[in-house]
Amino acid sequence: MPRNRRKFSPEFKDEAVKAVILNSRPIVQVARELSINEGTLGNWVATYRRDHADEEPALDVSERARLREAERLVRELKMENEFLKKVIMPAWRPHPGLMRIGAAVRF
């Protein structure tokens, strides 16, 4: 049984994409508000970004500094996260039941 596909006007697509790009809103949120599939809107946004990639303005000095600081913070948090994973979940466990809290250990 063939499906009835919804057709969207170019104006509707443009407005949906602008709602995501200009307002920095999540694709999922805009898609829900417009009652369209988030994958569809994601494709429209990706196409727009690909077609308009050269139109994005270059970062000024303060934006570049903020970007560097954010990247540094992300690196630090990733390292901290990896460390905490190792502390909480040690690589070596003598017996699977030993790490369970409140479980009786039997050999």
N, CA and C atoms as an extended XYZ file, in Angstrom:
321
Properties=species:S:1:pos:R:3:atomname:S:1:resname:S:1:resid:I:1 pbc="F F F"
N         0.847       -1.169        0.000 N   MET     1
C         0.000        0.000        0.000 CA  MET     1
C         0.898        1.240        0.000 C   MET     1
N         0.769        2.108       -0.969 N   PRO     2
C         1.636        3.290       -1.042 CA  PRO     2
C         1.292        4.299        0.050 C   PRO     2
N         2.331        4.951        0.522 N   ARG     3
C         2.142        5.978        1.550 CA  ARG     3
C         1.900        7.328        0.894 C   ARG     3
N         1.109        8.118        1.543 N   ASN     4
C         0.940        9.500        1.094 CA  ASN     4
C         2.032       10.332        1.740 C   ASN     4
N         2.953       10.821        0.919 N   ARG     5
C         4.046       11.640        1.434 CA  ARG     5
C         3.622       13.091        1.477 C   ARG     5
N         3.964       13.733        2.583 N   ARG     6
C         3.666       15.159        2.690 CA  ARG     6
C         4.666       15.932        1.858 C   ARG     6
N         4.195       16.952        1.197 N   LYS     7
C         5.077       17.814        0.423 CA  LYS     7
C         5.120       19.169        1.110 C   LYS     7
N         6.327       19.707        1.210 N   PHE     8
C         6.514       20.983        1.887 CA  PHE     8
C         6.989       22.024        0.887 C   PHE     8
N         6.457       23.205        1.016 N   SER     9
C         6.855       24.288        0.110 CA  SER     9
C         8.274       24.745        0.464 C   SER     9
N         8.974       25.313       -0.503 N   PRO    10
C        10.312       25.849       -0.221 CA  PRO    10
C        10.292       26.912        0.872 C   PRO    10
N         9.225       27.690        0.939 N   GLU    11
C         9.102       28.722        1.968 CA  GLU    11
C         9.018       28.094        3.362 C   GLU    11
N         8.235       27.005        3.483 N   PHE    12
C         8.110       26.305        4.756 CA  PHE    12
C         9.461       25.752        5.185 C   PHE    12
N        10.185       25.131        4.238 N   LYS    13
C        11.501       24.569        4.544 CA  LYS    13
C        12.458       25.670        5.010 C   LYS    13
N        12.453       26.802        4.301 N   ASP    14
C        13.333       27.910        4.670 CA  ASP    14
C        13.037       28.421        6.071 C   ASP    14
N        11.759       28.576        6.392 N   GLU    15
C        11.386       29.062        7.719 CA  GLU    15
C        11.782       28.065        8.806 C   GLU    15
N        11.615       26.781        8.537 N   ALA    16
C        11.991       25.758        9.514 CA  ALA    16
C        13.498       25.767        9.749 C   ALA    16
N        14.260       25.851        8.668 N   VAL    17
C        15.725       25.877        8.780 CA  VAL    17
C        16.176       27.131        9.516 C   VAL    17
N        15.580       28.265        9.213 N   LYS    18
C        15.948       29.512        9.886 CA  LYS    18
C        15.625       29.453       11.373 C   LYS    18
N        14.537       28.780       11.738 N   ALA    19
C        14.195       28.634       13.157 CA  ALA    19
C        15.291       27.881       13.897 C   ALA    19
N        15.936       26.937       13.218 N   VAL    20
C        17.021       26.176       13.838 CA  VAL    20
C        18.303       26.997       13.848 C   VAL    20
N        18.678       27.538       12.701 N   ILE    21
C        19.993       28.167       12.550 CA  ILE    21
C        20.061       29.540       13.221 C   ILE    21
N        19.140       30.401       12.915 N   LEU    22
C        19.226       31.770       13.425 CA  LEU    22
C        18.948       31.858       14.921 C   LEU    22
N        18.078       31.008       15.422 N   ASN    23
C        17.717       31.054       16.841 CA  ASN    23
C        18.493       30.051       17.681 C   ASN    23
N        19.388       29.294       17.057 N   SER    24
C        20.197       28.283       17.750 CA  SER    24
C        19.323       27.333       18.572 C   SER    24
N        18.259       26.876       17.963 N   ARG    25
C        17.350       25.952       18.651 CA  ARG    25
C        17.608       24.542       18.174 C   ARG    25
N        17.372       23.554       19.025 N   PRO    26
C        17.587       22.161       18.628 CA  PRO    26
C        16.622       21.739       17.511 C   PRO    26
N        17.129       20.915       16.620 N   ILE    27
C        16.321       20.409       15.508 CA  ILE    27
C        15.099       19.661       16.037 C   ILE    27
N        15.297       18.868       17.070 N   VAL    28
C        14.196       18.063       17.628 CA  VAL    28
C        13.057       18.963       18.103 C   VAL    28
N        13.408       20.035       18.793 N   GLN    29
C        12.384       20.935       19.327 CA  GLN    29
C        11.591       21.597       18.199 C   GLN    29
N        12.288       22.115       17.206 N   VAL    30
C        11.612       22.788       16.092 CA  VAL    30
C        10.756       21.786       15.318 C   VAL    30
N        11.294       20.586       15.099 N   ALA    31
C        10.540       19.565       14.361 CA  ALA    31
C         9.247       19.206       15.086 C   ALA    31
N         9.303       19.074       16.392 N   ARG    32
C         8.086       18.757       17.158 CA  ARG    32
C         7.062       19.877       17.045 C   ARG    32
N         7.547       21.118       17.143 N   GLU    33
C         6.622       22.255       17.056 CA  GLU    33
C         5.940       22.327       15.697 C   GLU    33
N         6.669       21.929       14.645 N   LEU    34
C         6.115       21.992       13.290 CA  LEU    34
C         5.455       20.677       12.860 C   LEU    34
N         5.480       19.687       13.738 N   SER    35
C         4.888       18.367       13.464 CA  SER    35
C         5.489       17.713       12.219 C   SER    35
N         6.820       17.762       12.152 N   ILE    36
C         7.521       17.076       11.067 CA  ILE    36
C         8.571       16.156       11.676 C   ILE    36
N         9.039       15.210       10.900 N   ASN    37
C        10.042       14.271       11.362 CA  ASN    37
C        11.360       15.002       11.572 C   ASN    37
N        12.028       14.702       12.692 N   GLU    38
C        13.286       15.388       12.982 CA  GLU    38
C        14.375       15.047       11.963 C   GLU    38
N        14.331       13.850       11.393 N   GLY    39
C        15.288       13.477       10.355 CA  GLY    39
C        15.113       14.314        9.105 C   GLY    39
N        13.876       14.601        8.770 N   THR    40
C        13.588       15.442        7.607 CA  THR    40
C        14.151       16.844        7.818 C   THR    40
N        13.856       17.427        8.971 N   LEU    41
C        14.366       18.766        9.264 CA  LEU    41
C        15.891       18.746        9.341 C   LEU    41
N        16.447       17.698        9.899 N   GLY    42
C        17.903       17.571        9.958 CA  GLY    42
C        18.522       17.558        8.572 C   GLY    42
N        17.880       16.876        7.637 N   ASN    43
C        18.370       16.866        6.260 CA  ASN    43
C        18.310       18.261        5.643 C   ASN    43
N        17.221       18.983        5.899 N   TRP    44
C        17.099       20.336        5.362 CA  TRP    44
C        18.191       21.238        5.926 C   TRP    44
N        18.439       21.122        7.231 N   VAL    45
C        19.461       21.955        7.880 CA  VAL    45
C        20.844       21.606        7.330 C   VAL    45
N        21.129       20.320        7.175 N   ALA    46
C        22.427       19.896        6.635 CA  ALA    46
C        22.625       20.424        5.218 C   ALA    46
N        21.584       20.360        4.414 N   THR    47
C        21.667       20.880        3.047 CA  THR    47
C        21.923       22.383        3.059 C   THR    47
N        21.220       23.093        3.924 N   TYR    48
C        21.414       24.542        4.024 CA  TYR    48
C        22.842       24.871        4.433 C   TYR    48
N        23.332       24.171        5.454 N   ARG    49
C        24.696       24.438        5.925 CA  ARG    49
C        25.725       24.117        4.849 C   ARG    49
N        25.511       23.044        4.107 N   ARG    50
C        26.437       22.677        3.028 CA  ARG    50
C        26.417       23.741        1.929 C   ARG    50
N        25.228       24.212        1.583 N   ASP    51
C        25.092       25.202        0.517 CA  ASP    51
C        25.587       26.589        0.919 C   ASP    51
N        25.567       26.895        2.216 N   HIS    52
C        25.927       28.227        2.689 CA  HIS    52
C        27.170       28.214        3.576 C   HIS    52
N        28.026       27.229        3.422 N   ALA    53
C        29.208       27.096        4.275 CA  ALA    53
C        30.154       28.281        4.137 C   ALA    53
N        30.287       28.819        2.951 N   ASP    54
C        31.216       29.925        2.730 CA  ASP    54
C        30.678       31.268        3.231 C   ASP    54
N        29.426       31.317        3.610 N   GLU    55
C        28.820       32.567        4.067 CA  GLU    55
C        29.027       32.824        5.557 C   GLU    55
N        29.537       31.827        6.279 N   GLU    56
C        29.703       31.989        7.718 CA  GLU    56
C        30.834       32.976        7.999 C   GLU    56
N        30.578       33.995        8.821 N   PRO    57
C        31.616       34.989        9.090 CA  PRO    57
C        32.759       34.393        9.925 C   PRO    57
N        33.947       34.949        9.722 N   ALA    58
C        35.112       34.500       10.486 CA  ALA    58
C        34.964       34.944       11.942 C   ALA    58
N        35.597       34.200       12.850 N   LEU    59
C        35.534       34.535       14.270 CA  LEU    59
C        36.426       35.722       14.574 C   LEU    59
N        35.948       36.610       15.445 N   ASP    60
C        36.812       37.713       15.860 CA  ASP    60
C        37.705       37.240       17.011 C   ASP    60
N        38.550       38.112       17.505 N   VAL    61
C        39.554       37.732       18.500 CA  VAL    61
C        38.910       37.209       19.783 C   VAL    61
N        37.888       37.879       20.279 N   SER    62
C        37.259       37.441       21.538 CA  SER    62
C        36.546       36.098       21.361 C   SER    62
N        35.909       35.894       20.204 N   GLU    63
C        35.242       34.607       19.960 CA  GLU    63
C        36.260       33.483       19.861 C   GLU    63
N        37.408       33.762       19.226 N   ARG    64
C        38.464       32.749       19.141 CA  ARG    64
C        38.993       32.384       20.516 C   ARG    64
N        39.149       33.385       21.381 N   ALA    65
C        39.621       33.139       22.746 CA  ALA    65
C        38.607       32.296       23.514 C   ALA    65
N        37.326       32.616       23.373 N   ARG    66
C        36.283       31.820       24.037 CA  ARG    66
C        36.278       30.395       23.526 C   ARG    66
N        36.467       30.218       22.225 N   LEU    67
C        36.502       28.886       21.643 CA  LEU    67
C        37.679       28.085       22.186 C   LEU    67
N        38.862       28.702       22.245 N   ARG    68
C        40.038       28.012       22.801 CA  ARG    68
C        39.805       27.607       24.247 C   ARG    68
N        39.224       28.510       25.029 N   GLU    69
C        38.950       28.215       26.436 CA  GLU    69
C        37.942       27.069       26.567 C   GLU    69
N        36.914       27.077       25.736 N   ALA    70
C        35.920       25.998       25.773 CA  ALA    70
C        36.554       24.663       25.375 C   ALA    70
N        37.416       24.678       24.368 N   GLU    71
C        38.090       23.443       23.956 CA  GLU    71
C        39.014       22.931       25.050 C   GLU    71
N        39.708       23.846       25.730 N   ARG    72
C        40.582       23.452       26.840 CA  ARG    72
C        39.756       22.812       27.961 C   ARG    72
N        38.630       23.428       28.278 N   LEU    73
C        37.764       22.905       29.328 CA  LEU    73
C        37.237       21.518       28.958 C   LEU    73
N        36.855       21.323       27.712 N   VAL    74
C        36.371       20.015       27.257 CA  VAL    74
C        37.464       18.966       27.427 C   VAL    74
N        38.710       19.306       27.030 N   ARG    75
C        39.823       18.359       27.197 CA  ARG    75
C        40.018       17.991       28.657 C   ARG    75
N        40.001       18.989       29.553 N   GLU    76
C        40.172       18.730       30.982 CA  GLU    76
C        39.054       17.839       31.523 C   GLU    76
N        37.824       18.131       31.137 N   LEU    77
C        36.692       17.345       31.626 CA  LEU    77
C        36.731       15.912       31.107 C   LEU    77
N        37.179       15.731       29.862 N   LYS    78
C        37.312       14.378       29.327 CA  LYS    78
C        38.357       13.592       30.111 C   LYS    78
N        39.486       14.231       30.412 N   MET    79
C        40.529       13.543       31.191 CA  MET    79
C        40.021       13.201       32.584 C   MET    79
N        39.323       14.142       33.204 N   GLU    80
C        38.768       13.899       34.532 CA  GLU    80
C        37.745       12.766       34.496 C   GLU    80
N        36.931       12.751       33.469 N   ASN    81
C        35.924       11.705       33.306 CA  ASN    81
C        36.585       10.333       33.162 C   ASN    81
N        37.636       10.248       32.341 N   GLU    82
C        38.349        8.985       32.168 CA  GLU    82
C        38.964        8.532       33.482 C   GLU    82
N        39.538        9.462       34.233 N   PHE    83
C        40.115        9.123       35.527 CA  PHE    83
C        39.052        8.567       36.466 C   PHE    83
N        37.902        9.243       36.534 N   LEU    84
C        36.837        8.795       37.420 CA  LEU    84
C        36.299        7.427       37.011 C   LEU    84
N        36.229        7.152       35.718 N   LYS    85
C        35.800        5.832       35.261 CA  LYS    85
C        36.744        4.758       35.772 C   LYS    85
N        38.054        5.054       35.731 N   LYS    86
C        39.046        4.072       36.184 CA  LYS    86
C        38.969        3.864       37.683 C   LYS    86
N        38.679        4.922       38.427 N   VAL    87
C        38.581        4.808       39.881 CA  VAL    87
C        37.343        4.014       40.273 C   VAL    87
N        36.240        4.295       39.617 N   ILE    88
C        34.981        3.642       39.957 CA  ILE    88
C        34.938        2.216       39.431 C   ILE    88
N        35.420        1.988       38.245 N   MET    89
C        35.371        0.671       37.615 CA  MET    89
C        36.794        0.184       37.339 C   MET    89
N        37.483       -0.338       38.346 N   PRO    90
C        38.850       -0.799       38.114 CA  PRO    90
C        38.894       -1.900       37.060 C   PRO    90
N        40.013       -1.938       36.338 N   ALA    91
C        40.153       -2.902       35.252 CA  ALA    91
C        40.240       -4.329       35.767 C   ALA    91
N        40.826       -4.524       36.924 N   TRP    92
C        41.014       -5.874       37.442 CA  TRP    92
C        40.023       -6.157       38.553 C   TRP    92
N        39.272       -7.227       38.389 N   ARG    93
C        38.355       -7.682       39.436 CA  ARG    93
C        38.609       -9.164       39.640 C   ARG    93
N        38.957       -9.569       40.843 N   PRO    94
C        39.276      -10.973       41.077 CA  PRO    94
C        38.079      -11.902       40.883 C   PRO    94
N        36.900      -11.426       41.182 N   HIS    95
C        35.701      -12.246       41.081 CA  HIS    95
C        34.541      -11.315       40.767 C   HIS    95
N        33.660      -11.689       39.839 N   PRO    96
C        32.569      -10.777       39.467 CA  PRO    96
C        31.700      -10.355       40.643 C   PRO    96
N        31.531      -11.207       41.634 N   GLY    97
C        30.673      -10.883       42.767 CA  GLY    97
C        31.316       -9.982       43.790 C   GLY    97
N        32.629       -9.798       43.743 N   LEU    98
C        33.314       -9.000       44.751 CA  LEU    98
C        32.972       -7.520       44.681 C   LEU    98
N        32.661       -7.013       43.519 N   MET    99
C        32.407       -5.581       43.384 CA  MET    99
C        30.967       -5.203       43.712 C   MET    99
N        30.100       -6.184       43.846 N   ARG   100
C        28.715       -5.874       44.172 CA  ARG   100
C        28.599       -5.471       45.635 C   ARG   100
N        27.934       -4.392       45.868 N   ILE   101
C        27.732       -3.925       47.231 CA  ILE   101
C        26.599       -4.729       47.844 C   ILE   101
N        26.848       -5.278       49.021 N   GLY   102
C        25.825       -6.017       49.725 CA  GLY   102
C        25.652       -7.442       49.263 C   GLY   102
N        26.415       -7.885       48.283 N   ALA   103
C        26.305       -9.256       47.800 CA  ALA   103
C        27.274      -10.147       48.565 C   ALA   103
N        26.850      -11.331       48.872 N   ALA   104
C        27.719      -12.284       49.562 CA  ALA   104
C        28.733      -12.832       48.558 C   ALA   104
N        29.984      -12.941       49.026 N   VAL   105
C        31.041      -13.464       48.179 CA  VAL   105
C        31.255      -14.918       48.541 C   VAL   105
N        31.123      -15.802       47.570 N   ARG   106
C        31.319      -17.229       47.789 CA  ARG   106
C        32.304      -17.735       46.751 C   ARG   106
N        33.196      -18.579       47.190 N   PHE   107
C        34.162      -19.165       46.264 CA  PHE   107
C        33.892      -20.631       46.086 C   PHE   107
